[in-house]
Amino acid sequence: MARPLDNITVVSLEHAIAAPFCTRQLADLGARVIKVERPGQGDFARAYDKRTSGLASHFVWVNRSKESLTLDLKQPEALAVLQELLADADVLVQNLAPGAAARMGLSFEALHARHPRLIVCDISGYGNDGPYRDKKAYDLLIQSEAGFVSVTGTPEEPSKSGVSIADIAAGMYAYSNILAALLQRQQTGAGSHIDVSMLECLTEWMGFPLYYAYEGAPPPPRSGASHATIYPYGPFQAGDGKSVMLGLQNEREWQAFCEHVLLRPELTQDPRFAGNAQRNENRAELRALIHEEFAQLTAAGVIERLERAKIGNAQVNTMADVWAHPQLHARERLQPVPSPVGAIQAFLPPGVNSSYSYRMDAIPAVGEHTEAILRALGRGDAQIAALRAQQAV
């Protein structure tokens, strides 16, 4: 069945995570995504590791269903190929160094004059202007600048996220902004310029701690894997050494927790635990009571009690556990995709749509589609050979 973006062509000057994550999602919806890479080594994320059957884990995650075109954009002949592609493209995405695209004549202003329907999305650390524009902006640096690290970790030591959360946030907002721009173009007939800043994206996700610390109030404390302001809400160890994550949201659940999980109904009358604020203030005492009861149970036994009491809970899964997760398999969320090293399992994008299936095509080798793209643009054998001889492609 037709996908939402089947007739959309995206050209992307991308590397690392933020832009590739954005464009992979566009490809999921059917867009043709032409990934422009440097001749030879390609996207530097290809060399991060070899953990996925010899391919880089980050690269496998965000680059399926794309075509790889190698171009040395410092050479006029290669830049001319890119300009030809943009003449028929709908979207240009780029996360090059600040100002690099503009120096090649690829600013929105220059492109809009030639291709008025083209949507241009710039993804950068800090945005296209302002005093921080030219600062290096790796994921961890943005996590720090946005205040994320200051509220994450233990009371003794701050911590970063275990995933590239700033890149992911930027990729998600670039993706949604591009979809909005495509809808707007249907009404106006004109393309638009999107300026996505990693700092601004992650700052949006910091809404709770920012408002919690509004007008100079103390920020939420770092509390490890526990919730900073709701208790009990976090991991608790059972007698078999395994941890169970649980969370209470209201007083009805607190009463059920005391009666059916701790088997201590009298605790509902204890003034130390009379409301969430009191439980939060007296965490140490309540934690000791919980551990005392859980020490007599296995993790499975704890979960059984929590389920019976209708208390939210989860296992603290490893990566191996997630690959084998029964819920994901029951919903058939894994599907093999081709790659240069054979089929690799991939998770389908979130959201099951009754009217179409996601595109789940191959992870490309460096420059795998270069010749086919050049021939489609009218280049013959001699011209392609000349481009390769001068290493423009």
Secondary structure by P-SEA (a helix, b strand, c coil): cccccccbbbbbbccccaaaaaaaaaaaaccbbbbbbcccccccccccccccccccaaaaaccccbbbbbbccccaaaaaaaaaaaccccbbbbbccccccccccccaaaaaaacccbbbbbbcccccccccccccccaaaaaaaacccccccccccccccccaaaaaaaaaaaaaaaaaaaaaaaaccbbbbbbbbaaaaaaaaaaaaaaaaccccccccccccccccccccbbbbccccbbbbbbbccaaaaaaaacccccccccccccccccaaaaaaaaaaaaaaaaaaaccccaaaaaaaaaaacccccccccaaaaaacaaaaaaccbbbbbccccbbbbbcccccccccccccccccccccaaaaaaaaacccaaaaaaaaaaccc
